[in-house]
């Protein structure tokens, strides 16, 4: 897999049935190792190891309905009051982070209403803070560290 702009971490992997698998410690199972999954697993590790997010507040591949269609979010982090705090969309490192990717995440967020939205391809990461009162958002220079935002504690 490609080198990412995220810290390395020890990976548990295996080859079975001619496919590469990686262990997802959040879902507690092996999943097929795709380029997007490589980014997701590294970003999950970054959230927990570097930014201090508790694993217990992180949900991976959560289902939701968008226009009567079943969709899945890559990562949702909840605050201590069980409200969505951070919504993350992961793409392969080969996928450019365009308006289309951000729009996909924005559509998902209409149902979720997270305070922060993040898109990443493992090489670049963009984060914005939502302001639902003014129906606007502001791009952030970095991701929030757990416990530093007023909505996190």
KEVODREN-347466 format. One line per 5 residues: number of its first residue (from 1); their letters; for each residue x, y, z of N, C-alpha, C, O. Coordinates in nm, 4 decimals. Layout:
// residues N
NUM> a> X,Y,Z,X,Y,Z,X,Y,Z,X,Y,Z  ...
//
This chain:
// residues 153
1> xxxxx> 0.0833,-0.1189,0.0000,0.0000,0.0000,0.0000,0.0874,0.1249,0.0000,0.2068,0.1192,0.0297  0.0260,0.2365,-0.0336,0.0968,0.3639,-0.0452,0.1331,0.4216,0.0912,0.0633,0.4004,0.1903  0.2441,0.4948,0.0935,0.2823,0.5720,0.2111,0.1842,0.6886,0.2229,0.1531,0.7540,0.1234  0.1358,0.7144,0.3439,0.0370,0.8189,0.3664,0.0969,0.9329,0.4482,0.2043,0.9191,0.5067  0.0273,1.0432,0.4512,0.0647,1.1574,0.5347,-0.0040,1.1410,0.6709,-0.0728,1.2312,0.7188
6> xxxxx> 0.0159,1.0262,0.7304,-0.0375,0.9889,0.8614,0.0674,0.9030,0.9297,0.1484,0.8393,0.8623  0.0674,0.9002,1.0619,0.1664,0.8163,1.1311,0.1481,0.6682,1.0979,0.0362,0.6199,1.0807  0.2607,0.5978,1.0895,0.2557,0.4528,1.0739,0.2085,0.3915,1.2054,0.2265,0.4504,1.3120  0.1492,0.2755,1.1975,0.1118,0.2016,1.3173,0.1227,0.0537,1.2861,0.1189,0.0150,1.1693  0.1361,-0.0299,1.3885,0.1488,-0.1735,1.3624,0.0190,-0.2302,1.3047,-0.0882,-0.2159,1.3635
11> xxxxx> 0.0305,-0.2933,1.1912,-0.0850,-0.3456,1.1181,-0.0925,-0.4965,1.1351,0.0082,-0.5662,1.1222  -0.2111,-0.5464,1.1639,-0.2355,-0.6911,1.1616,-0.3032,-0.7220,1.0295,-0.4110,-0.6702,1.0004  -0.2398,-0.8066,0.9496,-0.2961,-0.8391,0.8190,-0.2780,-0.9871,0.7910,-0.2019,-1.0569,0.8580  -0.3499,-1.0321,0.6905,-0.3389,-1.1714,0.6483,-0.3798,-1.1807,0.5029,-0.4422,-1.0903,0.4473  -0.3426,-1.2935,0.4424,-0.3870,-1.3240,0.3065,-0.4743,-1.4475,0.3182,-0.4333,-1.5503,0.3720
16> xxxxx> -0.5955,-1.4350,0.2666,-0.6905,-1.5464,0.2720,-0.7762,-1.5419,0.1476,-0.8254,-1.4360,0.1088  -0.7939,-1.6558,0.0858,-0.8765,-1.6618,-0.0344,-0.8232,-1.5758,-0.1467,-0.8997,-1.5264,-0.2296  -0.6920,-1.5575,-0.1500,-0.6305,-1.4769,-0.2549,-0.6462,-1.3271,-0.2351,-0.6110,-1.2490,-0.3236  -0.6991,-1.2854,-0.1189,-0.7166,-1.1430,-0.0912,-0.6375,-1.1030,0.0324,-0.6154,-1.1827,0.1236  -0.5956,-0.9766,0.0323,-0.5315,-0.9190,0.1500,-0.6390,-0.8668,0.2442,-0.7365,-0.8051,0.2012
21> xxxxx> -0.6197,-0.8925,0.3740,-0.7133,-0.8490,0.4773,-0.6363,-0.7708,0.5823,-0.5178,-0.7958,0.6045  -0.7036,-0.6760,0.6470,-0.6455,-0.5984,0.7558,-0.7408,-0.6064,0.8738,-0.8627,-0.6068,0.8569  -0.6836,-0.6129,0.9937,-0.7693,-0.6210,1.1119,-0.8156,-0.4814,1.1511,-0.7349,-0.3900,1.1674  -0.9462,-0.4667,1.1659,-1.0070,-0.3418,1.2100,-1.0403,-0.3565,1.3580,-1.1339,-0.4277,1.3944  -0.9638,-0.2894,1.4427,-0.9834,-0.2983,1.5865,-1.1112,-0.2335,1.6349,-1.1520,-0.2566,1.7487
26> xxxxx> -1.1756,-0.1532,1.5523,-1.3012,-0.0891,1.5904,-1.4190,-0.1828,1.5632,-1.5107,-0.1941,1.6446  -1.4154,-0.2486,1.4496,-1.5202,-0.3454,1.4167,-1.4860,-0.4843,1.4707,-1.5688,-0.5754,1.4677  -1.3631,-0.4990,1.5198,-1.3130,-0.6238,1.5773,-1.3241,-0.7423,1.4806,-1.3709,-0.8506,1.5157  -1.2788,-0.7168,1.3575,-1.2778,-0.8222,1.2569,-1.1827,-0.7837,1.1437,-1.1454,-0.6675,1.1280  -1.1447,-0.8846,1.0654,-1.0656,-0.8598,0.9458,-1.1579,-0.8109,0.8351,-1.2691,-0.8612,0.8188
31> xxxxx> -1.1109,-0.7123,0.7592,-1.1846,-0.6591,0.6451,-1.0904,-0.6587,0.5248,-0.9685,-0.6525,0.5401  -1.1480,-0.6652,0.4062,-1.0676,-0.6647,0.2835,-0.9857,-0.5363,0.2785,-1.0375,-0.4268,0.3007  -0.8580,-0.5516,0.2490,-0.7670,-0.4369,0.2435,-0.7734,-0.3721,0.1055,-0.7065,-0.4156,0.0117  -0.8546,-0.2679,0.0950,-0.8620,-0.1859,-0.0257,-0.7806,-0.0590,-0.0019,-0.7460,-0.0297,0.1126  -0.7496,0.0162,-0.1054,-0.6792,0.1430,-0.0837,-0.7557,0.2380,0.0100,-0.6937,0.3080,0.0900
36> xxxxx> -0.8880,0.2410,0.0011,-0.9674,0.3258,0.0910,-0.9608,0.2745,0.2349,-0.9537,0.3534,0.3291  -0.9633,0.1421,0.2515,-0.9556,0.0847,0.3860,-0.8196,0.1149,0.4497,-0.8114,0.1386,0.5702  -0.7146,0.1141,0.3701,-0.5805,0.1491,0.4180,-0.5821,0.2901,0.4779,-0.5274,0.3127,0.5859  -0.6450,0.3845,0.4074,-0.6563,0.5220,0.4559,-0.7428,0.5250,0.5821,-0.7058,0.5886,0.6808  -0.8569,0.4573,0.5797,-0.9472,0.4590,0.6956,-0.8776,0.4069,0.8212,-0.8883,0.4682,0.9275
41> xxxxx> -0.8066,0.2948,0.8103,-0.7414,0.2377,0.9274,-0.6324,0.3294,0.9820,-0.6165,0.3407,1.1035  -0.5584,0.3941,0.8949,-0.4554,0.4876,0.9400,-0.5182,0.6123,1.0022,-0.4674,0.6647,1.1014  -0.6275,0.6593,0.9446,-0.6913,0.7782,0.9998,-0.7544,0.7477,1.1356,-0.7476,0.8300,1.2269  -0.8151,0.6313,1.1494,-0.8693,0.5894,1.2789,-0.7587,0.5866,1.3846,-0.7762,0.6369,1.4956  -0.6459,0.5277,1.3488,-0.5333,0.5223,1.4415,-0.4856,0.6629,1.4780,-0.4522,0.6889,1.5936
46> xxxxx> -0.4824,0.7526,1.3812,-0.4426,0.8916,1.4050,-0.5378,0.9589,1.5043,-0.4928,1.0268,1.5966  -0.6686,0.9407,1.4860,-0.7661,1.0020,1.5758,-0.7444,0.9563,1.7205,-0.7493,1.0368,1.8134  -0.7203,0.8260,1.7379,-0.7067,0.7704,1.8723,-0.5682,0.7974,1.9306,-0.5565,0.8463,2.0429  -0.4640,0.7659,1.8551,-0.3269,0.7740,1.9065,-0.2727,0.9162,1.9156,-0.2020,0.9491,2.0109  -0.3043,0.9994,1.8194,-0.2449,1.1331,1.8129,-0.3374,1.2423,1.8666,-0.2904,1.3399,1.9251
51> xxxxx> -0.4693,1.2266,1.8471,-0.5619,1.3320,1.8876,-0.6410,1.2976,2.0134,-0.7182,1.3797,2.0630  -0.6219,1.1774,2.0643,-0.6803,1.1413,2.1931,-0.8267,1.1034,2.1946,-0.8885,1.1037,2.3011  -0.8842,1.0707,2.0800,-1.0249,1.0310,2.0766,-1.0403,0.8912,2.1358,-0.9677,0.8001,2.0960  -1.1323,0.8719,2.2290,-1.1547,0.7376,2.2848,-1.2169,0.6443,2.1809,-1.3114,0.6814,2.1112  -1.1630,0.5236,2.1717,-1.2177,0.4254,2.0771,-1.3662,0.4039,2.0985,-1.4404,0.3780,2.0037
56> xxxxx> -1.4095,0.4148,2.2237,-1.5497,0.3887,2.2569,-1.6452,0.4913,2.1964,-1.7657,0.4667,2.1911  -1.5943,0.6055,2.1509,-1.6795,0.7089,2.0920,-1.6722,0.7109,1.9392,-1.7289,0.7993,1.8748  -1.6018,0.6126,1.8816,-1.5812,0.6075,1.7366,-1.6643,0.4962,1.6766,-1.6630,0.3833,1.7255  -1.7367,0.5284,1.5702,-1.8188,0.4300,1.4980,-1.7687,0.4238,1.3538,-1.7512,0.5269,1.2889  -1.7459,0.3018,1.3042,-1.6944,0.2815,1.1686,-1.8038,0.2203,1.0820,-1.8725,0.1267,1.1230
61> xxxxx> -1.8188,0.2751,0.9612,-1.9157,0.2287,0.8629,-2.0561,0.2168,0.9214,-2.1152,0.1090,0.9266  -2.1059,0.3289,0.9641,-2.2411,0.3365,1.0189,-2.3402,0.3601,0.9048,-2.3153,0.4416,0.8160  -2.4511,0.2892,0.9079,-2.5516,0.3027,0.8020,-2.6421,0.4224,0.8238,-2.6672,0.4633,0.9372  -2.6912,0.4786,0.7127,-2.7887,0.5861,0.7173,-2.8675,0.5870,0.5879,-2.8261,0.5257,0.4895  -2.9794,0.6551,0.5869,-3.0631,0.6700,0.4674,-3.0427,0.8095,0.4107,-3.0495,0.9090,0.4830
66> xxxxx> -3.0174,0.8157,0.2798,-3.0058,0.9419,0.2084,-3.0960,0.9313,0.0875,-3.0732,0.8483,-0.0005  -3.1987,1.0151,0.0825,-3.2960,1.0099,-0.0271,-3.3485,0.8680,-0.0487,-3.3553,0.8198,-0.1617  -3.3847,0.8029,0.0594,-3.4405,0.6670,0.0607,-3.3420,0.5597,0.0149,-3.3811,0.4460,-0.0116  -3.2136,0.5964,0.0057,-3.1100,0.5007,-0.0339,-3.0216,0.4703,0.0865,-2.9914,0.5591,0.1662  -2.9801,0.3432,0.0994,-2.8895,0.3043,0.2067,-2.7482,0.3499,0.1740,-2.6963,0.3209,0.0662
71> xxxxx> -2.6863,0.4210,0.2671,-2.5486,0.4695,0.2534,-2.4723,0.4325,0.3792,-2.5315,0.3902,0.4785  -2.3402,0.4486,0.3748,-2.2559,0.4212,0.4909,-2.1570,0.5356,0.5094,-2.0924,0.5804,0.4146  -2.1469,0.5810,0.6320,-2.0445,0.6796,0.6645,-1.9167,0.6042,0.6976,-1.9226,0.4930,0.7502  -1.8022,0.6622,0.6680,-1.6752,0.5964,0.6989,-1.6468,0.5993,0.8483,-1.6237,0.4950,0.9096  -1.6485,0.7187,0.9070,-1.6161,0.7340,1.0493,-1.7064,0.8409,1.1093,-1.7223,0.9493,1.0530
76> xxxxx> -1.7650,0.8093,1.2237,-1.8349,0.9102,1.3047,-1.7737,0.9038,1.4442,-1.7593,0.7961,1.5020  -1.7381,1.0204,1.4973,-1.6929,1.0296,1.6357,-1.8014,1.1047,1.7122,-1.8473,1.2107,1.6696  -1.8411,1.0487,1.8241,-1.9437,1.1089,1.9079,-1.8794,1.1826,2.0247,-1.7681,1.1500,2.0660  -1.9504,1.2823,2.0779,-1.9029,1.3465,2.2002,-1.9534,1.2655,2.3194,-2.0189,1.1628,2.3020  -1.9232,1.3113,2.4382,-1.9608,1.2362,2.5590,-2.1115,1.2348,2.5835,-2.1603,1.1560,2.6645
81> xxxxx> -2.1852,1.3210,2.5143,-2.3316,1.3213,2.5249,-2.3948,1.2385,2.4131,-2.5159,1.2442,2.3919  -2.3127,1.1621,2.3420,-2.3568,1.0731,2.2334,-2.4140,1.1488,2.1135,-2.4974,1.0958,2.0402  -2.3688,1.2731,2.0939,-2.4070,1.3492,1.9748,-2.2929,1.3424,1.8740,-2.1763,1.3449,1.9133  -2.3243,1.3339,1.7447,-2.2184,1.3308,1.6429,-2.1326,1.4563,1.6502,-2.1826,1.5687,1.6454  -2.0023,1.4341,1.6619,-1.9080,1.5445,1.6741,-1.8257,1.5613,1.5464,-1.8113,1.6723,1.4951
86> xxxxx> -1.7720,1.4508,1.4958,-1.6810,1.4540,1.3817,-1.7257,1.3490,1.2807,-1.7412,1.2320,1.3156  -1.7465,1.3898,1.1565,-1.7852,1.2992,1.0492,-1.6737,1.2988,0.9455,-1.6340,1.4039,0.8953  -1.6232,1.1786,0.9135,-1.5065,1.1670,0.8262,-1.5401,1.0833,0.7036,-1.5995,0.9761,0.7149  -1.5020,1.1325,0.5875,-1.5124,1.0579,0.4623,-1.3710,1.0279,0.4145,-1.2909,1.1187,0.3926  -1.3414,0.8981,0.3987,-1.2088,0.8546,0.3535,-1.2139,0.8123,0.2076,-1.3091,0.7483,0.1629
91> xxxxx> -1.1124,0.8483,0.1363,-1.0964,0.8075,-0.0031,-0.9579,0.7464,-0.0204,-0.8692,0.7677,0.0623  -0.9400,0.6718,-0.1259,-0.8095,0.6172,-0.1617,-0.7111,0.7322,-0.1843,-0.7509,0.8426,-0.2213  -0.5841,0.7054,-0.1618,-0.4829,0.8086,-0.1860,-0.4757,0.8483,-0.3333,-0.4183,0.9517,-0.3673  -0.5331,0.7674,-0.4192,-0.5348,0.7975,-0.5627,-0.6520,0.8880,-0.6029,-0.6589,0.9324,-0.7175  -0.7438,0.9156,-0.5100,-0.8632,0.9952,-0.5389,-0.8392,1.1392,-0.4948,-0.8002,1.1652,-0.3810
96> xxxxx> -0.8629,1.2312,-0.5861,-0.8488,1.3733,-0.5541,-0.9642,1.4171,-0.4644,-1.0773,1.3713,-0.4808  -0.9355,1.5048,-0.3708,-1.0381,1.5569,-0.2800,-1.1011,1.6805,-0.3436,-1.0540,1.7929,-0.3265  -1.2077,1.6563,-0.4163,-1.2750,1.7601,-0.4939,-1.4032,1.8057,-0.4239,-1.4397,1.7545,-0.3181  -1.4694,1.9016,-0.4847,-1.5999,1.9464,-0.4348,-1.6986,1.8305,-0.4300,-1.7845,1.8258,-0.3420  -1.6872,1.7374,-0.5237,-1.7777,1.6219,-0.5267,-1.7656,1.5400,-0.3980,-1.8665,1.4955,-0.3434
101> xxxxx> -1.6441,1.5202,-0.3499,-1.6213,1.4457,-0.2257,-1.6798,1.5228,-0.1081,-1.7470,1.4652,-0.0226  -1.6541,1.6536,-0.1040,-1.7078,1.7344,0.0051,-1.8608,1.7361,0.0009,-1.9256,1.7313,0.1054  -1.9182,1.7430,-0.1182,-2.0643,1.7420,-0.1313,-2.1229,1.6101,-0.0822,-2.2283,1.6097,-0.0186  -2.0567,1.4987,-0.1105,-2.1015,1.3687,-0.0609,-2.1097,1.3712,0.0911,-2.2095,1.3287,0.1495  -2.0045,1.4211,0.1546,-2.0010,1.4290,0.3000,-2.1088,1.5244,0.3517,-2.1725,1.4961,0.4531
106> xxxxx> -2.1296,1.6356,0.2839,-2.2316,1.7326,0.3245,-2.3710,1.6724,0.3192,-2.4541,1.6994,0.4060  -2.3965,1.5919,0.2186,-2.5272,1.5256,0.2064,-2.5473,1.4290,0.3231,-2.6548,1.4256,0.3831  -2.4448,1.3512,0.3553,-2.4537,1.2607,0.4704,-2.4780,1.3403,0.5982,-2.5539,1.2977,0.6853  -2.4137,1.4551,0.6086,-2.4230,1.5333,0.7313,-2.5605,1.5974,0.7509,-2.5935,1.6378,0.8623  -2.6397,1.6073,0.6469,-2.7752,1.6601,0.6639,-2.8536,1.5732,0.7617,-2.9374,1.6229,0.8369
111> xxxxx> -2.8258,1.4431,0.7599,-2.8939,1.3514,0.8513,-2.8217,1.3423,0.9852,-2.8847,1.3161,1.0876  -2.6905,1.3635,0.9856,-2.6103,1.3395,1.1062,-2.5921,1.4653,1.1906,-2.6010,1.4593,1.3132  -2.5667,1.5790,1.1261,-2.5465,1.7075,1.1934,-2.4262,1.7089,1.2886,-2.4373,1.7488,1.4045  -2.3118,1.6646,1.2371,-2.1874,1.6685,1.3145,-2.1350,1.8112,1.3205,-2.1641,1.8931,1.2333  -2.0575,1.8398,1.4242,-1.9990,1.9727,1.4387,-1.8828,1.9937,1.3417,-1.8635,2.1042,1.2908
116> xxxxx> -1.8050,1.8872,1.3158,-1.6910,1.8959,1.2248,-1.7051,1.7945,1.1124,-1.7523,1.6829,1.1340  -1.6638,1.8339,0.9920,-1.6600,1.7457,0.8757,-1.5156,1.7360,0.8286,-1.4440,1.8360,0.8229  -1.4734,1.6129,0.7944,-1.3364,1.5893,0.7493,-1.3399,1.5036,0.6248,-1.4126,1.4044,0.6190  -1.2616,1.5413,0.5250,-1.2361,1.4540,0.4109,-1.0863,1.4280,0.4067,-1.0057,1.5176,0.4318  -1.0501,1.3037,0.3744,-0.9086,1.2679,0.3676,-0.8869,1.1614,0.2606,-0.9720,1.0752,0.2384
121> xxxxx> -0.7731,1.1691,0.1959,-0.7283,1.0605,0.1090,-0.5958,1.0046,0.1625,-0.5228,0.9349,0.0921  -0.5677,1.0369,0.2875,-0.4454,0.9895,0.3511,-0.3248,1.0767,0.3222,-0.2263,1.0735,0.3960  -0.3320,1.1540,0.2161,-0.2235,1.2454,0.1815,-0.2596,1.3880,0.2197,-0.1767,1.4635,0.2705  -0.3855,1.4235,0.1941,-0.4377,1.5550,0.2306,-0.5595,1.5335,0.3187,-0.6329,1.4358,0.3036  -0.5797,1.6273,0.4119,-0.6924,1.6200,0.5040,-0.7521,1.7600,0.5129,-0.6799,1.8573,0.5345
126> xxxxx> -0.8825,1.7703,0.4964,-0.9511,1.8981,0.5095,-1.0570,1.8846,0.6175,-1.1305,1.7860,0.6226  -1.0637,1.9851,0.7036,-1.1583,1.9847,0.8156,-1.2324,2.1177,0.8170,-1.1717,2.2236,0.8009  -1.3624,2.1119,0.8360,-1.4390,2.2348,0.8527,-1.5308,2.2218,0.9732,-1.5745,2.1123,1.0087  -1.5586,2.3343,1.0345,-1.6481,2.3427,1.1494,-1.7810,2.3994,1.1002,-1.7854,2.5025,1.0333  -1.8878,2.3306,1.1345,-2.0208,2.3714,1.0920,-2.0778,2.4758,1.1878,-2.0579,2.4681,1.3090
131> xxxxx> -2.1484,2.5725,1.1319,-2.2249,2.6688,1.2103,-2.3687,2.6583,1.1620,-2.4052,2.7155,1.0593  -2.4493,2.5851,1.2367,-2.5865,2.5589,1.1932,-2.6765,2.6807,1.2110,-2.7799,2.6906,1.1449  -2.6396,2.7724,1.2978,-2.7201,2.8943,1.3154,-2.7150,2.9813,1.1900,-2.8167,3.0361,1.1475  -2.5961,2.9936,1.1313,-2.5826,3.0770,1.0121,-2.5805,2.9943,0.8832,-2.5655,3.0482,0.7735  -2.5958,2.8621,0.8990,-2.5944,2.7711,0.7837,-2.4669,2.7902,0.7010,-2.4717,2.8056,0.5790
136> xxxxx> -2.3527,2.7887,0.7711,-2.2244,2.8086,0.7047,-2.1202,2.7165,0.7679,-2.1487,2.6445,0.8636  -1.9996,2.7202,0.7128,-1.8888,2.6420,0.7676,-1.7596,2.7190,0.7500,-1.7479,2.8070,0.6647  -1.6627,2.6833,0.8334,-1.5313,2.7471,0.8298,-1.4253,2.6387,0.8258,-1.4244,2.5498,0.9110  -1.3361,2.6448,0.7279,-1.2278,2.5477,0.7222,-1.1293,2.5735,0.8349,-1.0993,2.6883,0.8679  -1.0794,2.4657,0.8935,-0.9888,2.4702,1.0068,-0.8467,2.4362,0.9599,-0.8287,2.3627,0.8628
141> xxxxx> -0.7477,2.4897,1.0289,-0.6089,2.4600,0.9925,-0.5660,2.3230,1.0448,-0.4685,2.2655,0.9964  -0.6392,2.2705,1.1440,-0.6080,2.1386,1.1975,-0.7342,2.0750,1.2549,-0.8350,2.1425,1.2758  -0.7274,1.9459,1.2799,-0.8396,1.8755,1.3400,-0.8458,1.9042,1.4891,-0.7425,1.9258,1.5524  -0.9665,1.9047,1.5460,-0.9759,1.9269,1.6905,-0.9174,1.8092,1.7685,-0.9372,1.6930,1.7331  -0.8458,1.8419,1.8742,-0.7913,1.7418,1.9661,-0.9010,1.7102,2.0668,-0.9724,1.8002,2.1111
146> xxxxx> -0.9150,1.5832,2.1033,-1.0213,1.5473,2.1958,-1.0051,1.6220,2.3274,-0.8959,1.6277,2.3841  -1.1156,1.6794,2.3753,-1.1154,1.7502,2.5026,-1.0853,1.8971,2.4924,-1.1030,1.9695,2.5904  -1.0397,1.9452,2.3765,-1.0076,2.0875,2.3617,-1.1249,2.1689,2.3123,-1.1271,2.2907,2.3294  -1.2241,2.1031,2.2503,-1.3428,2.1744,2.2038,-1.4501,2.1716,2.3111,-1.4607,2.0744,2.3859  -1.5283,2.2752,2.3193,-1.6302,2.2832,2.4251,-1.7355,2.1741,2.4101,-1.8008,2.1385,2.5081
151> xxx> -1.7534,2.1202,2.2897,-1.8556,2.0180,2.2673,-1.8011,1.8762,2.2847,-1.8737,1.7790,2.2638  -1.6746,1.8640,2.3227,-1.6141,1.7316,2.3316,-1.6154,1.6712,2.4711,-1.6281,1.5497,2.4861  -1.6027,1.7533,2.5712,-1.5832,1.7010,2.7077,-1.7042,1.6258,2.7601,-1.7022,1.5766,2.8729
//
